[in-house]
Amino acid sequence: MRASEITEILSRPISRELLARDVLRLAYVAKDGTPRNVPIAFTWNGSEIVMCTTKNAPKLPALRENPTVALTIDTEVHPPRILLIRGRAELDVVDGIPEEYLRMNGSYEMTPEQRVEWEAEIRSLYDGMVRIVVTPTWVKLIDFETTLPSAVEELVKRRAEREHA
């Protein structure tokens, strides 16, 4: 997929709305060869998806071995809105707490006092984290109004052909 196509899809209002959400699902291949799909907080910086995790997270050895990932960001309403993203995970071990981690957890409902307590707890627990950075290499937006899953698009086309036969 060309970079200009990716940019155009990610610039659409529905995509921007989805990229502002709190949690996505990260799919990857585990070390034993089986698939994994885990929810994880994220932030979009305009060109990359950034997730943060513990330095001892089980997903890290798998991502080092096979960095190919698929991400899903979606809604819980009808019709659903779904943003599918593929890319390669780059791992960046950092000391302390990455600023993205603090930002990506900023939309949870907390009072200012709770936020101070949460941040103090995080800073006392983690001596460092791993940033998982994904630059999209393929994207698809499905809104069931202007875009559909490819299999459904095919069914619509077949129906139209039957009706015109």
N, C-alpha and C positions, 0 to 999 in steps of 0.2 A: 504494500500500500504506500502511495506517495505521501511525503510529509505534508504537502498542501491539502490533500484529502483529509488527513488526520486533523490538521489545524481547523479546517472548515467544520468538520463534525464536532470537534471539541469546543468550538466557538458558538455553537447553536445555544439558544436560551435553555432548552431542556438539559443539554449536556452540562452547561454551567451550573444549573440548579443541582444536578446530581453530583457534580464535583465539589459542591459545597456541603455535602452530607458528612456525617460523622464516621460511618463504618462502611467498609467494603468487604467482599469475600475474596480471599487470596487463594488461588488454586495452584498447586505445584505437585511435583512427583517426589514422594518420600524416598528415603535411602533404601527401603525395602522394595521399591518399584511400584508401590500402590499409590493411588491418587489421594491428595489431601485438599481440603477446602476449609479454610478457617476465617472467621470474622476478625477484622483488625481495624483499629482506628487509622485514619490517614489524613493527609492534607495535600492539596493540589497547589503547586507553586507557579502555575502558568505554563510549565513545560514538562513537569515530572510529578508522578505520584510519590509521596514520601510517607513511609510507615516506619515506626520505631518499635523495637522489641528488646528483650533482655539479651545479654551476651550469651546466655546458656540456653536459649530457645531451641527446641528440637528441630525447627524448620531450617535453621542456619546451615548445618552440615549438608542438608538436601539441596538448599539453594546454591551452596558453593559448588556442589557436584553438577547440578543441572539448574542453571539460573532462569530457564524459560518458565514464565508464569502467565496466568490468565486472571484477570480481575473482573468482578461484577459489582456494580453499584446500581441499586434499584429501589423502587418505592413499594409500599404496601397498599396501594390504592388501585382501583379499577378505572380505566385500564392502567396496567403497570407501565412504568417507564424504566427502561433498562439500558445501562451503558456497559458495553463489553469492551475490555481493553486487553491486549496482549503485549508482552514485552519481555525484557530480560532484567532480572533483579541484580542490581549492583549493591554490594554490601560495604558499608562504611562504619567501622568501629570508632566510636567517639568517647572521650572522657566526659563524665558528667551527663546532664540531661540535655538532649538536643532541643533547641528552641521550637522546632516543629512539633515535638511531643507535647510541649506545654500548650501550643496553639491548637493542636488537633483535639485536645481534650477540653478546650475552652467553651464549647457549646453545650456541654452537659449542664443541667440545672444545678447550680450551687450558689449559695449565698457567698458574699465576699469573704466571710469568716471561714466557711467550708473550703473555699478555694485556697486560702492561706494554709489551712491545715493539710489539705490534700497535697499541695506543692511541697510543704515541709516533709511530709511522709515520703513522697517520691524521691526527694533529694537525699533523704537519709537511707533509703533502700538501695538505690542504684549508684554504683561508682562509675558507671558508663552504660552505654546502650549501643545498639547497632541500628543504623539507618538503612532501611531497605528502599532503594530508589529505583523506580521503574519509569523509563521513557517509553511512551507508547509507540509501538511499531505497527499496530493494527487496532482499529476501533470500529464499533458498530453501535449506533443508537437505535433502539426499538421503542417506539411510543404507541404503537397500535392505531395511530391515526394517520401519520404520514410515512411511517416505516414499520415493517413487519419482519418477523423471523423469516429467513430464506425459504424454509419449508412451507410456511403459510403463503408466502408470495407465490410459490409454485402452484399451490392449490387454487389460489385466486385466478391465476393465469389459466389453469386447466378448466376451471368452471366457466370462465369467459369463452374459451374455445368451444366448450360443449354447447353453450347457449347460442353461439353464432354459427354452429354447424347445421 
